[in-house]
Amino acid sequence: MDEREREIVRRAVSGDLAALKWLLERYAGMFAAIALATCQNRKLAKTAARVAMVKAGIEIRRFAKEKEDFARWLARLIRHESERFIAQHRDEVPPLSLAIAQDELRQTIQSAGSPEKVNPDKLNELVLNVVLALPKEERELLLLRYIYIGSYTEIGRIYGWDRYKVDERLAAARRKLWDALEAFSIGAEATKPNQAEDKQHNKQE
């Protein structure tokens, strides 16, 4: 967190609504990623993220008593509020099953003839379901890295990791995703560009 953001956090803690609005917009990707990783359902995750934003606005004054990075504090709050929210709505949407997500993907590809013949939006949706069915840490990391935030530095702040540990954990998460997608010919080969991009970003950061 740079000095400018520290000052904005201090202002938000003191009750500055404009500073609070800036922070909520700044971390909107984190709210979305963590809520989706927790809820495993896009519709419920959107509501959970909004609930967490409201809670963050209420609880931010307590951050003055914390000694951790603001991003890590906020991530913990988002997880807690998302877990509470999904616990109240779990009967509406049961947890995703990796076997079911894989089977839906398999049937769609078989009907089309190959992954290349599946509508790209539909294919992305089905692959995302596979991601959401992975263990929570892996799916949260993948969502943060490839959809919502991207930066190794930002991810490191969320978990309290250096960039080398971020790279190590992301590599493990990618391997799990590759294993889950390998049978459909959209595993490691399809995600190699992301791996190469990760290495380049890691060097730059």
C-alpha positions in Angstrom: 0.0 0.0 0.0 1.5 3.3 -1.1 1.4 6.5 0.9 -1.5 7.9 -1.1 -3.6 4.9 -0.3 -2.6 5.0 3.4 -3.8 8.6 3.5 -7.1 7.6 1.9 -7.6 4.8 4.4 -6.9 7.2 7.2 -9.5 9.6 5.9 -12.1 6.8 5.4 -11.4 5.5 9.0 -12.1 9.1 10.1 -15.5 9.1 8.3 -14.7 10.7 5.0 -17.3 9.2 2.6 -15.5 10.2 -0.5 -12.4 8.3 0.7 -14.6 5.3 1.5 -16.2 5.4 -1.9 -12.7 5.4 -3.5 -11.6 2.4 -1.5 -14.7 0.4 -2.3 -14.2 1.1 -6.0 -10.5 0.4 -5.8 -11.1 -3.0 -4.2 -14.3 -3.9 -6.2 -12.4 -6.8 -7.9 -11.5 -8.3 -4.6 -15.1 -8.1 -3.4 -16.3 -9.9 -6.6 -13.6 -12.6 -6.6 -13.8 -13.6 -2.9 -17.6 -13.5 -2.9 -17.7 -15.7 -6.0 -15.1 -18.1 -4.7 -17.1 -18.4 -1.5 -20.7 -18.6 -2.9 -19.8 -20.6 -6.1 -22.8 -18.9 -7.7 -22.6 -15.7 -9.8 -26.0 -14.4 -8.8 -25.6 -14.9 -5.1 -22.0 -13.7 -5.2 -23.1 -10.3 -6.6 -25.5 -9.9 -3.6 -22.9 -11.2 -1.2 -20.3 -8.7 -2.5 -22.8 -5.8 -2.0 -23.5 -7.0 1.5 -19.8 -7.1 2.2 -19.3 -3.6 0.9 -22.0 -2.3 3.2 -20.3 -4.1 6.1 -16.9 -2.7 5.2 -18.4 0.8 5.3 -19.6 0.2 8.8 -16.6 -1.7 10.1 -13.8 0.4 8.5 -13.4 2.6 11.7 -12.2 -0.5 13.5 -9.3 -0.8 11.1 -7.5 1.9 13.0 -7.0 -0.8 15.7 -5.5 -3.3 13.3 -1.9 -3.7 12.5 -2.2 -5.7 9.3 -2.3 -4.6 5.6 -5.7 -3.0 4.7 -6.1 -5.4 1.8 -5.7 -8.4 4.1 -8.1 -7.0 6.6 -10.7 -6.3 3.9 -10.3 -9.7 2.3 -11.0 -11.4 5.7 -14.1 -9.2 6.1 -15.3 -10.2 2.7 -14.8 -13.9 3.3 -16.6 -13.7 6.6 -19.6 -11.8 5.2 -19.8 -14.0 2.1 -19.7 -17.1 4.3 -22.5 -15.8 6.4 -24.6 -14.8 3.4 -24.2 -18.2 1.6 -25.0 -20.1 4.8 -28.4 -18.3 4.8 -29.0 -19.2 1.1 -27.3 -22.6 0.7 -30.7 -24.3 0.2 -31.2 -22.3 -2.9 -27.9 -23.4 -4.5 -26.1 -26.4 -3.3 -22.2 -26.5 -3.4 -20.8 -27.2 -6.9 -19.6 -30.7 -7.5 -16.4 -31.1 -9.6 -17.7 -34.3 -11.1 -21.0 -32.7 -12.2 -19.2 -29.6 -13.6 -16.8 -31.9 -15.5 -19.8 -34.0 -16.8 -21.6 -30.9 -18.1 -18.5 -29.8 -19.9 -17.9 -33.3 -21.3 -21.5 -33.6 -22.6 -21.4 -30.1 -24.2 -18.1 -30.8 -26.0 -19.3 -34.3 -27.1 -22.5 -32.8 -28.6 -20.5 -30.1 -30.4 -17.8 -32.4 -31.6 -14.8 -30.5 -30.1 -14.1 -27.6 -27.7 -13.5 -25.3 -30.7 -17.1 -25.9 -31.9 -18.7 -24.9 -28.6 -20.0 -21.3 -28.3 -17.1 -19.4 -26.6 -19.4 -17.8 -24.0 -20.9 -21.2 -23.2 -17.4 -22.8 -23.0 -16.2 -20.1 -20.7 -19.2 -20.5 -18.5 -18.7 -24.3 -18.2 -14.9 -23.9 -17.5 -15.7 -21.3 -14.8 -18.0 -23.9 -13.2 -15.1 -26.2 -13.1 -12.9 -23.5 -11.5 -15.7 -22.8 -8.9 -15.8 -26.5 -8.0 -12.1 -26.6 -7.1 -11.1 -26.4 -3.4 -11.7 -22.9 -2.0 -8.2 -21.6 -1.8 -7.4 -22.7 -5.4 -10.6 -21.2 -6.9 -10.1 -17.9 -5.0 -6.5 -17.6 -6.2 -7.5 -18.3 -9.8 -10.4 -15.8 -9.8 -8.2 -13.1 -8.2 -5.3 -13.7 -10.7 -7.1 -14.2 -14.0 -10.4 -12.4 -13.7 -10.6 -9.7 -11.1 -7.2 -8.4 -10.0 -4.2 -9.9 -11.7 -1.3 -8.3 -9.9 1.1 -10.6 -7.9 1.7 -7.6 -5.5 -2.0 -7.2 -4.8 -2.6 -10.9 -4.3 0.4 -11.0 -2.0 -1.1 -8.2 0.1 -4.3 -10.2 0.5 -2.6 -13.3 1.8 0.5 -11.8 3.4 2.7 -13.6 0.9 5.8 -12.5 -1.0 5.7 -12.8 -4.8 7.5 -16.1 -4.8 4.9 -17.7 -2.6 2.2 -16.2 -4.8 3.8 -17.8 -7.8 4.2 -21.2 -6.0 0.5 -21.3 -4.9 -0.8 -20.1 -8.3 1.3 -22.9 -10.0 -0.3 -25.4 -7.7 -3.8 -24.0 -8.4 -3.2 -24.1 -12.2 -2.1 -27.7 -12.0 -5.4 -28.7 -10.3 -7.3 -26.9 -13.0 -5.2 -28.5 -15.7 -5.9 -31.9 -14.2 -9.6 -31.2 -14.1 -9.7 -30.0 -17.8 -7.1 -32.4 -19.3 -9.6 -34.9 -20.5 -11.4 -32.2 -22.6 -8.2 -31.1 -24.5 -8.5 -27.7 -22.9 -6.1 -28.2 -20.0 -2.5 -27.2 -19.9 -2.2 -26.3 -23.6 -5.1 -23.9 -23.4 -3.7 -22.2 -20.2 0.0 -22.0 -21.3 -0.5 -18.3 -22.4 -1.6 -17.5 -18.8 1.4 -19.3 -17.4 3.8 -17.4 -19.7 2.1 -14.2 -18.8 2.5 -15.0 -15.1 6.2 -15.5 -15.5 6.5 -12.2 -17.3 4.5 -10.3 -14.7 6.5 -11.9 -11.9 9.7 -10.6 -13.4 8.2 -7.1 -13.8 6.9 -7.0 -10.3 
